[in-house]
Amino acid sequence: MATTEVRQQGGAENGQEEWYPPSEAVVQGAHIQDWDKLAREADADFVGFWEARAKELVDWYEPWTKVLDDSNKPFFKWFVGAKTNIVHNAIDRHLHTHRRNKLALIWEGENGESRTFSYHALNREVSKFASVLKALGVRKGDRVTIYMGRVPELPIAMLACAKIGAVHSVVYGGFSTEALHGRIEDSQSRVVVTCDGAFLNGKIVELKRIADEAIKRAPIVEHVVVFRRTGHEVPMEEGRDMWWHDLMALPIADPRCKTEVMDAEDPLYLLYTSGTTGRPKAIIHTHGGYQVGVATTLQYVFDVCDEDRYWCAADPGWVTGHSYIVYGPLILGATSFMYEGAPTYPYPDRWWAMVERYGINILYTAPTAIRGLMRFGEAWPNRRDLSSLRLLGSVGEPINPEAWRWYYTNIGKSRCPVMDTWWQTETGMFMITPTPSVPLKPGSGTRPFFGIEADIVDEHGKSVGVGEEGFLVLRRPWPAMLRGIYGDPERYVSQYWSKYKDAYLTGDSAKRDKDGYFWIIGRVDDVLKVSGYRLGTAEVESALVSHPAVAEAAVIGLPHEIKGQGIHAFVLLRQGFTPSAELAEELRAHVGSEMGPIAKPEEVKFVDSLPKTRSGKIMRRVLKARAQGLPEGDISTLEE
Ligand code: WT7
């Protein structure tokens, strides 16, 4: 397909295919000018493509003996034998360049406070906290759970772990007791880093109190470091809990801390994500290949330049934040902006005010946020000067063309291409995405990134035709790929690599159009996408069943105007309990306090039975069809 072919912009109104050609101004000087040529080269030799990027974008203490070791599939290894540390590339090396005094991070609190860190200042904080962690007994390979609000100390804590070779496990601050407990327990973290609270929508999220509850259930925890953000009273347990600022004022907080020499394949972090069944699983990412993958994709897709101010509005607690707030931008030596609170606080122009205030050039967010802001109308963004913006991005779920157009027109003023990036916690980096030189179609992530081979296949692994729906798979390894599931190598193989031979199963369904553009349809497993957050039906169901009134529960996702999907629960009560509006409300609140507010069902319905197969598996598909008044499909296995 010729990317240079000029077609009419837009076109949806008159029933034509809708196209947005690349903007000359944006493509000029962009890292990738000739998409087709590079795509062809990377296709012919993907290993060579990644090797070149590894040499160009990051430094290594010692080189590799082999770029890709695929002798023990699907346990791939990248940059075998190389020595590195991602913190060397994200911080240390910049200290000897013009970037030493450049801003690495600009932060704004929801209450309007602002803090900035140069690379030099960031290095001091990271090194001091790394020394503190060492003094607390944290060693290479140990896991540290980080459960914080969106404050600069969150990336500082992550980088401090990485610097000394510890493995961070960040738990999103919107999760609650049981979600946190499960993650501390599974990762066997002896140290937890948290905050007294977080500001959100003018209120305080009680992080410390939630952490206390979770830790009560996880006796392995020896030390809790508490960063003071809100300043409200919180209980501190003698001998276990310590204030961040107290520790950082002690001589143990030595700003001279050596960056540990790591093997390229040593683990960098664990990040829990929901799968088809059971408890969330910890995805493992490493120091070596991961840094190459995130730096390359961020540079090519968002075209981050030295003078740019880049804002990824995700939460650092999700993979988007790990790869594209923390590691990617710092490796590229960029200036990253981070905001603490809600997009609509105190008014719906908060984001646009900050774009203006800090002169943001690149804004990367999620469809749910766009839809949420869109409902307040154009007047809010129009009051602000958004002329600094050059590129926009979207991630987390398919973006509906209506939201795409609103974003493109009212935020990007029809000048800024929208990079719709498809990827996953497991992939670590963008997999299907345009670059600024690619013509766009609203709702499509266009084509696979350089060196990536994506395909859409049927039940038997055969590629489906143009316009046909099938399972999205990835046929080649990539450097930022997950290295497994912590503590469960079999599950890694069975979940991702056993349905098809030699192909990674994404769990998504998709279609491809005549131009080779990919259109993601959605998850085909029991994974929900609520406001872009990934949740498993099994997790929400087990939160429901942990309530004394509930005998059985089934959860499905139904379309929701802003959230994309909303959670609907069907509950069978234990004997002695009667359905009532109060009980439904109590169950919603229970899920909120066990899992987190994002997991709260929209609605709890009481039922007398649940549709099940003869082997006792709940048929959520049938519940979903019934709830939407659609045909129930094949119900030959239904027992009910
Ligand atoms: C799932 C992965 C990757 C960062 C955030 C989500 C869906 C993600 C897109 C997109 C359509 C998307 C997929 C995928 N998804 N980005 N641009 N278009 N769908 O990471 O929580 O691991 O979720 O999010 O369904 O499988 P995650």
Boltz pocket constraint, residues with backbone or C-beta under 6 A from the ligand:
constraints:
  - pocket:
      binder: B
      contacts: [[A, 273], [A, 319], [A, 320], [A, 394], [A, 395], [A, 396], [A, 397], [A, 398], [A, 399], [A, 420], [A, 421], [A, 422], [A, 423], [A, 424], [A, 425], [A, 426], [A, 432], [A, 445], [A, 506], [A, 507], [A, 508], [A, 520], [A, 522], [A, 523], [A, 529], [A, 532], [A, 533], [A, 534]]
      max_distance: 6.0
